[in-house]
Amino acid sequence: MGARRTSIHGEWSSRLAFILAATGSAVGLGNIWRFPYITGENGGGAFVFVYLVCVAAIGIPIMMSEILLGRRGRQSPINTMRTLAQEEGKNAAWQYIGWLGMAAGYLILSFYSVVAGWTLAYVFRTGTGVFEGVTADGATSLFGQFVADPEKLLGWHTIFMVMTIIVVSRGVKSGLEKAVRFLMPLLFLLLLVMVGYAMNTGQFGEALVYLFKPDFTKLSAKGMLTAMGQAFFSLSLGMGAIMIYGSYLSHLASITRTTIVIAIMDTSVALVAGLAIFPIVFANHLTPELGPGMVFKVLPIAFGHMPGGTFFGTLFFLLLVFAAWTSAISLLEPVVTWLVENRGMNRVMASAWAGLVAWVLGLISLLSLNVWAQYKVFGKAFIDLVEFLAANIMLPLGGFLVAVFCAWILPKETSLDELGLGDHFGYRLWRFLARYVAPIAVIVILLFATGIIELKSQQ
Ligand code: TRP
């Protein structure tokens, strides 16, 4: 049995602190910005259904695996993977999970910061009453004008990245706990207020049917891939964020229970966000295919008409910035720990450098919305391509490798010991999911979606 290590970067003050930090990482733009818009692009119910199945059957076992590995290795994902592989006499190439994660983290943070910048801008727009009495067309064209202006986007992207760098440079353990404990429930409450408003639009029933009545004829292989990618993206899996947070977790805490709590909270926020947004979409005769601008086109209509809308709207976007912030922090953290461990940098320098790289990458995404809008790569704007590649390909691949390493390569005693469930039903279920279900599902979905395997349709 491996000796208990301690992390040079410290430990959470309690199990609750870890749950809050991991929930802060999981709940973010993925739930409120991404989930509704990709649901709308992929036809609703069947897509949501696949997403939920992926959370339960792939996301939960992989999250447990990531936390387990992190806590066992207690270092940056790259070094954790290398140490664990060496310890068991396995190939050092397993550390490339960490490198893949580092690349995915940079890519995600780069466009994430741009979108978080939109959210920041919308705090001020809503606050100054820009949306009072706005029509659906008005809100859509305001968004269009906004993203067409690279200078505005640049300012907000820069502010958001600096905010992220500041927190990571001071260490993620101070402050995160207090902030998440208070602000996350408030965000959830506000979403419920929005659902209350949405219930009065007259189209709530239509939205319920759209979101929860699966029509599998509407689901393509690409839709399935996107649903699986969203399970990874939303739960912060596949790039080492949860692994590094796990590396600060006390060995006394139960990995299984914490994982389930985090997954339930994350998924609830996404579903509630869907229930807040889709009724407004239908009530205003919009199509669900509104693209990445969806929340910014739809919610302002509600804020423009509901009583206290300016207040609620400002608060909503402010809390969304905050949720994005606690997520972005977890994207930067794994890279920073690696720079500290391997390059001997201090935390401040490491955060500044890593943040700068992500900021520069973000510029390409930012310009692809306007100045470079005519250049498409594989038919997509650069920002959409990066989002697609990172969320739908790199994260599932990273998660696949984590599951395989944890459930096939590591000796059974290690996972048995870390999970602390005894060799009973819970442990066996995890092991079955992590050994067979999750890896096979990831590979099969990837092969279908890339067209390597094709279903012959009877026409
Ligand atoms: N889960 C976050 C969200 O939904 C985004 C995020 C943070 C993330 N850390 C991550 C996604 C690590 C993938 C991997 O907004």
Residues whose N, C-alpha, C, O or C-beta is under 5 A from the ligand:
A	BS01	LIG	S25 A26 V27 G28 L29 G30 N31 F232 F233 S234 L235 S236 L237 M239 A241 S327 S330 L331
